[in-house]
Amino acid sequence: MPREASLNMVFESANIDLAIQGALASKFRNCGQTCISANRFLIHEKRYDEFISKFSEKIKLLVVGDGAVSGVNVGPLINKAQLTKVTRIVDDAIKKGAKVLLGGKPNPTIGELYYEPTLITDITPEMDCYRFPCRLVDTIPTYIR
């Protein structure tokens, strides 16, 4: 998958609340398994802390469970192979220095195919999640407008 697939950028002039609303809808719809799900977020460095703080708070409010139940926002992964893939990608990032701000592991207490809504930062090109679908955030330097 090309690195630019589903790249989402938040510029200095962005309305952060609208950007977060869009990020949540894009990344967590169908547990992030749709072809249009966000794979990477690039956040302007001047807005990074604000975005991460607010995005984290919204992710914490997501309800994980059976999608047929009213009020549930995030359901299971599609199959065991996908759970294994997501776990491998996140574990690789952790091993190579990424910071897990939220989640980062399966949640078998809900069911066999559930993975906690995850937010990881400090991604580098050596990490598998730099190239594959994952919830990651990086900064946009000030000189990009």
Phi, psi and chi 1 to 4 in degrees:
 res  aa     phi    psi   chi1   chi2   chi3   chi4
   1 MET       -  130.5  171.5  172.2  -72.0      -
   2 PRO   -64.1  148.3    6.5   -8.0      -      -
   3 ARG   -60.1  -28.3  -69.4 -176.2 -155.2  163.2
   4 GLU   -82.8   -3.5  -65.8   78.4   20.5      -
   5 ALA   -59.1  128.4      -      -      -      -
   6 SER    49.4   44.8  -62.2      -      -      -
   7 LEU   -78.4  129.3  175.2   62.8      -      -
   8 ASN  -117.4  127.9  -69.2 -102.4      -      -
   9 MET  -115.9  140.9  -61.0  175.2   75.0      -
  10 VAL  -121.1  113.2  178.0      -      -      -
  11 PHE   -87.8  168.2  -69.9   95.5      -      -
  12 GLU   -56.1  -35.8 -176.7  177.0   12.6      -
  13 SER   -84.0    1.0   61.9      -      -      -
  14 ALA   -66.6  149.2      -      -      -      -
  15 ASN   -80.1  106.2  177.4  -41.2      -      -
  16 ILE   -61.7  -39.3  -67.9  -64.2      -      -
  17 ASP   -63.3  -40.8  -67.0  -32.0      -      -
  18 LEU   -68.7  -37.6  -73.3  176.5      -      -
  19 ALA   -62.7  -40.6      -      -      -      -
  20 ILE   -69.3  -41.1  -71.5  168.8      -      -
  21 GLN   -57.5  -45.8 -178.3 -179.4  -17.1      -
  22 GLY   -67.2  -39.0      -      -      -      -
  23 ALA   -63.3  -42.8      -      -      -      -
  24 LEU   -62.9  -46.5  -77.9  168.6      -      -
  25 ALA   -63.9  -40.2      -      -      -      -
  26 SER   -73.4  -43.8  175.9      -      -      -
  27 LYS   -81.7  -39.7 -175.9   63.5 -119.9  172.8
  28 PHE   -99.3   -2.8  -67.0  101.0      -      -
  29 ARG   -61.5  131.0  177.8  177.1  -69.4  123.7
  30 ASN    51.0   40.7 -161.4   33.9      -      -
  31 CYS    58.1   29.7 -157.0      -      -      -
  32 GLY    75.4   17.6      -      -      -      -
  33 GLN  -104.7   16.6  -60.0  173.9  102.5      -
  34 THR   -92.2  157.5   63.4      -      -      -
  35 CYS   -66.7  -17.4   62.9      -      -      -
  36 ILE  -105.0    9.7   59.7  168.5      -      -
  37 SER   -64.4  144.4  -70.9      -      -      -
  38 ALA   -65.9  132.3      -      -      -      -
  39 ASN  -105.5  -29.5  -67.9  -28.7      -      -
  40 ARG  -141.8  145.2  -64.1 -179.7   66.2 -159.2
  41 PHE  -121.0  127.8  -64.2   94.4      -      -
  42 LEU  -111.9  120.6  -66.0  176.2      -      -
  43 ILE  -115.5  131.7  -47.4  -58.8      -      -
  44 HIS   -55.5  135.9 -169.5  -80.1      -      -
  45 GLU   -58.1  -30.4   61.2 -171.7    6.3      -
  46 LYS   -75.0  -17.0  -70.5 -176.2  178.8  177.9
  47 ARG  -111.4   -2.6  -55.3  -56.7  -62.2  -85.0
  48 TYR   -56.4  -53.8 -177.4   82.3      -      -
  49 ASP   -60.8  -43.8  -69.0  -23.5      -      -
  50 GLU   -62.4  -45.7  178.3 -174.6    9.7      -
  51 PHE   -61.5  -48.6 -177.9   89.0      -      -
  52 ILE   -60.7  -44.3  -68.2  -64.1      -      -
  53 SER   -60.9  -50.8  174.9      -      -      -
  54 LYS   -70.9  -39.0  -70.9 -177.3  174.0 -175.1
  55 PHE   -63.3  -42.5 -164.9   38.4      -      -
  56 SER   -59.6  -45.3  -65.0      -      -      -
  57 GLU   -62.0  -40.6  -69.0  -53.6  -48.3      -
  58 LYS   -68.5  -39.3  -67.0  -67.8 -174.2  179.8
  59 ILE   -62.8  -39.0  -67.8  170.3      -      -
  60 LYS   -59.8  -25.6  -70.9  175.8 -171.4  175.7
  61 LEU   -83.8  -10.5  -62.3  175.1      -      -
  62 LEU   -64.3  138.5  -66.4  173.6      -      -
  63 VAL  -102.9  122.5  177.7      -      -      -
  64 VAL  -100.0  133.8 -179.8      -      -      -
  65 GLY   166.5 -159.4      -      -      -      -
  66 ASP   -67.4  119.0 -179.0  -14.4      -      -
  67 GLY   -63.6  -14.7      -      -      -      -
  68 ALA   -81.2   -8.9      -      -      -      -
  69 VAL   -92.2  131.3  174.7      -      -      -
  70 SER   -58.0  136.0  179.0      -      -      -
  71 GLY    92.7   -9.5      -      -      -      -
  72 VAL   -81.7  133.1  169.7      -      -      -
  73 ASN  -102.6  -30.9  -52.2  105.3      -      -
  74 VAL  -130.0  123.2 -179.8      -      -      -
  75 GLY  -100.0 -161.1      -      -      -      -
  76 PRO   -81.5  165.8   32.6  -37.7      -      -
  77 LEU   -72.5  163.5  -67.7  166.4      -      -
  78 ILE   -69.8  -34.5 -166.7  164.5      -      -
  79 ASN  -161.9  176.8   55.1   34.1      -      -
  80 LYS   -62.5  -37.9 -177.2   75.6  169.6  159.9
  81 ALA   -60.4  -40.5      -      -      -      -
  82 GLN   -67.9  -40.0 -175.2   69.9    1.2      -
  83 LEU   -60.9  -43.9  178.8   67.9      -      -
  84 THR   -62.5  -42.7  -60.3      -      -      -
  85 LYS   -64.0  -48.2  179.1 -179.6  178.7 -179.1
  86 VAL   -62.2  -44.1  169.6      -      -      -
  87 THR   -60.9  -43.8  -58.9      -      -      -
  88 ARG   -63.0  -44.0 -179.2 -172.5   58.0   75.2
  89 ILE   -64.5  -44.9  -70.1  169.6      -      -
  90 VAL   -69.2  -43.1  173.4      -      -      -
  91 ASP   -59.9  -39.1  -72.0  -10.0      -      -
  92 ASP   -61.8  -43.9  172.8   77.4      -      -
  93 ALA   -62.8  -43.5      -      -      -      -
  94 ILE   -62.4  -46.0  -66.5  167.2      -      -
  95 LYS   -60.3  -31.5 -178.5  175.7  125.7 -176.0
  96 LYS   -97.7   11.3  -66.5  175.7  179.7  171.3
  97 GLY   108.3    1.5      -      -      -      -
  98 ALA   -67.0  153.9      -      -      -      -
  99 LYS  -101.5  128.1  -68.6 -178.2 -175.1  173.8
 100 VAL   -93.2  112.6  176.3      -      -      -
 101 LEU   -87.0  -32.8  -59.3 -177.3      -      -
 102 LEU  -145.5  146.7  -64.1  171.4      -      -
 103 GLY    67.4 -132.2      -      -      -      -
 104 GLY    94.3   11.1      -      -      -      -
 105 LYS  -158.6  159.9   60.7 -173.2 -178.5  -66.1
 106 PRO   -63.0  159.0  -20.5   31.6      -      -
 107 ASN  -125.6   79.1 -169.8  -21.4      -      -
 108 PRO   -68.5  -12.2   24.3  -30.7      -      -
 109 THR   -67.7  -25.0   59.2      -      -      -
 110 ILE   -87.9  -40.0  -62.4  174.0      -      -
 111 GLY   172.6  168.5      -      -      -      -
 112 GLU   -61.4  -32.2  177.9 -176.1   11.4      -
 113 LEU  -107.9   18.6  -60.4  176.8      -      -
 114 TYR   -95.3  137.0  -71.4   86.5      -      -
 115 TYR  -126.3  134.2 -160.3   90.4      -      -
 116 GLU   -61.1  140.1  -65.3  179.0   -0.2      -
 117 PRO   -54.5  127.4  -26.9   36.3      -      -
 118 THR  -124.0  139.9  -61.2      -      -      -
 119 LEU  -131.5  120.0  178.3   60.4      -      -
 120 ILE  -125.0  147.3   57.8  178.3      -      -
 121 THR  -131.1 -179.1   60.9      -      -      -
 122 ASP    61.3   46.2  -63.4  -18.5      -      -
 123 ILE   -82.3  141.2  -55.9  -54.2      -      -
 124 THR  -124.6  160.1   61.8      -      -      -
 125 PRO   -59.8  -20.3  -25.9   35.4      -      -
 126 GLU   -74.3  -15.3  -56.7   81.2   38.9      -
 127 MET   -84.2  141.3  -61.9  173.1 -172.3      -
 128 ASP   -58.0  -35.0  -71.1  -17.5      -      -
 129 CYS   -69.2  -13.4   66.6      -      -      -
 130 TYR   -67.8  -28.2 -168.6   84.1      -      -
 131 ARG  -106.9  -20.2  -63.9  177.9  -60.0  -81.1
 132 PHE  -113.9  162.2  -65.5  103.7      -      -
 133 PRO   -57.0  127.1  -22.7   31.7      -      -
 134 CYS  -167.3  162.2 -158.6      -      -      -
 135 ARG   -90.5   96.3  -61.7  159.6 -176.8   88.0
 136 LEU  -131.8  156.3   65.4   96.5      -      -
 137 VAL  -133.3  139.2 -177.5      -      -      -
 138 ASP  -138.3  177.5 -158.2   -7.9      -      -
 139 THR  -108.2  152.9   60.4      -      -      -
 140 ILE  -101.5  125.0  -59.3  170.4      -      -
 141 PRO   -61.5  156.1  -18.9   28.8      -      -
 142 THR   -57.3  -33.5  -59.4      -      -      -
 143 TYR   -70.8  -11.9   59.1   83.7      -      -
 144 ILE   -88.5  126.2  -63.5  178.0      -      -
 145 ARG  -123.9      -  -59.7 -120.0 -176.5 -114.2
